[in-house]
Amino acid sequence: MTTADDTGWLRTPVFEVAEVAKRYDDWAATYDQTLQSWNYDAPQVAAGLLVDRLPNAVVLDIGCGTGLTGLALHQQRVAVIDGLDLSSESIGLARARNVYRDLHQHDFNSGPLPVSDDSYDAVLCVGVMSYAHDPASLIREMCRVVKPNGTIVFSHRSDLWREADFPTMLDGFRNEGLLTDTSWTDPKPYMPGNSDFADDILVFYVVARVN
Ligand SMILES: C[S@@+](CC[C@H](N)C(=O)[O-])C[C@H]1O[C@@H](n2cnc3c(N)ncnc32)[C@H](O)[C@@H]1O
């Protein structure tokens, strides 16, 4: 059973999918409380960035977890939100919020998202990129399921952002014509109340338009 006291594994993300699912299943019941105690505001920040760019969007929340991002979108008057996540326990809690239209259990490392091309106005992906075995493929999938001129918003922690050189990857997508109007924030506090992250690991938010 993972508790608020033994989340040290977050700093070095687990990569093995079954292990990730188990950890989030075990944590689901106390996840919201723990994240609140760490002053985690990424769902609200990311939802705000999306709504500023594209109000009233039909949104897919990738890695929706217990639904904190769906709740933030709902509070910012987004009406149609679907979600997908690996953790069935987390999905159950997300469903209980009554803010999602559809929820799917899916491993995004297993292949294409279970979604047709051009299905959404926007994708949001918050606190999740660390678990992508191939972040570039996941971003390509986001672009596939979003309509032309739609928006993608995702967060990524500063240590892994630098390690994988996200600016060069995003420039590549712009040069390829997949994304336009790509911008990212300065690094912001991520989980300031978690001593493993605090001032050491911050978070970038990316906002981009899909061509
Ligand atoms: C830090 S939580 C973020 C949840 C939510 N977006 C939030 O901000 O509270 C990471 C989420 O990513 C999900 N996740 C991790 N690996 C995944 C995968 N391969 N496919 C789908 N979801 C995954 C986990 O189950 C977990 O719910």
The ligand as an SDF file (V2000), in Angstrom:
LIG
                    3D

 27 29  0  0  0  0  0  0  0  0999 V2000
    1.1000   12.1570  -11.3900 C   0  0  0  0  0  0  0  0  0  0  0  0
   -0.3700   11.3440  -11.9590 S   0  0  0  0  0  0  0  0  0  0  0  0
   -1.2000   12.6980  -12.7770 C   0  0  0  0  0  0  0  0  0  0  0  0
   -2.6940   12.5190  -12.7740 C   0  0  0  0  0  0  0  0  0  0  0  0
   -3.4840   13.7760  -13.1570 C   0  0  0  0  0  0  0  0  0  0  0  0
   -3.2090   14.1790  -14.5210 N   0  0  0  0  0  0  0  0  0  0  0  0
   -3.1420   14.8850  -12.1910 C   0  0  0  0  0  0  0  0  0  0  0  0
   -2.5330   15.8830  -12.6090 O   0  0  0  0  0  0  0  0  0  0  0  0
   -3.4990   14.7430  -11.0030 O   0  0  0  0  0  0  0  0  0  0  0  0
    0.2050   10.3750  -13.3510 C   0  0  0  0  0  0  0  0  0  0  0  0
   -0.8920    9.5630  -13.9920 C   0  0  0  0  0  0  0  0  0  0  0  0
   -0.3830    8.9850  -15.1910 O   0  0  0  0  0  0  0  0  0  0  0  0
   -0.9590    7.7090  -15.3280 C   0  0  0  0  0  0  0  0  0  0  0  0
   -0.1230    6.8990  -16.2100 N   0  0  0  0  0  0  0  0  0  0  0  0
    1.1630    6.5260  -15.9940 C   0  0  0  0  0  0  0  0  0  0  0  0
    1.5940    5.7590  -17.0050 N   0  0  0  0  0  0  0  0  0  0  0  0
    0.5620    5.6410  -17.8770 C   0  0  0  0  0  0  0  0  0  0  0  0
    0.4040    4.9400  -19.1050 C   0  0  0  0  0  0  0  0  0  0  0  0
    1.4000    4.2100  -19.6090 N   0  0  0  0  0  0  0  0  0  0  0  0
   -0.7850    5.0340  -19.7470 N   0  0  0  0  0  0  0  0  0  0  0  0
   -1.8060    5.7630  -19.2100 C   0  0  0  0  0  0  0  0  0  0  0  0
   -1.7080    6.4370  -18.0320 N   0  0  0  0  0  0  0  0  0  0  0  0
   -0.5310    6.3700  -17.3730 C   0  0  0  0  0  0  0  0  0  0  0  0
   -0.9850    7.1740  -13.9000 C   0  0  0  0  0  0  0  0  0  0  0  0
   -1.8710    6.0820  -13.7540 O   0  0  0  0  0  0  0  0  0  0  0  0
   -1.4000    8.4270  -13.1290 C   0  0  0  0  0  0  0  0  0  0  0  0
   -2.7820    8.5050  -12.9800 O   0  0  0  0  0  0  0  0  0  0  0  0
  1  2  1  0
  2  3  1  0
  2 10  1  0
  3  4  1  0
  4  5  1  0
  5  6  1  0
  5  7  1  0
  7  8  2  0
  7  9  1  0
 10 11  1  0
 11 12  1  0
 11 26  1  0
 12 13  1  0
 13 14  1  0
 13 24  1  0
 14 15  1  0
 14 23  1  0
 15 16  2  0
 16 17  1  0
 17 18  1  0
 17 23  2  0
 18 19  1  0
 18 20  2  0
 20 21  1  0
 21 22  2  0
 22 23  1  0
 24 25  1  0
 24 26  1  0
 26 27  1  0
M  CHG  2   2   1   9  -1
M  END
$$$$
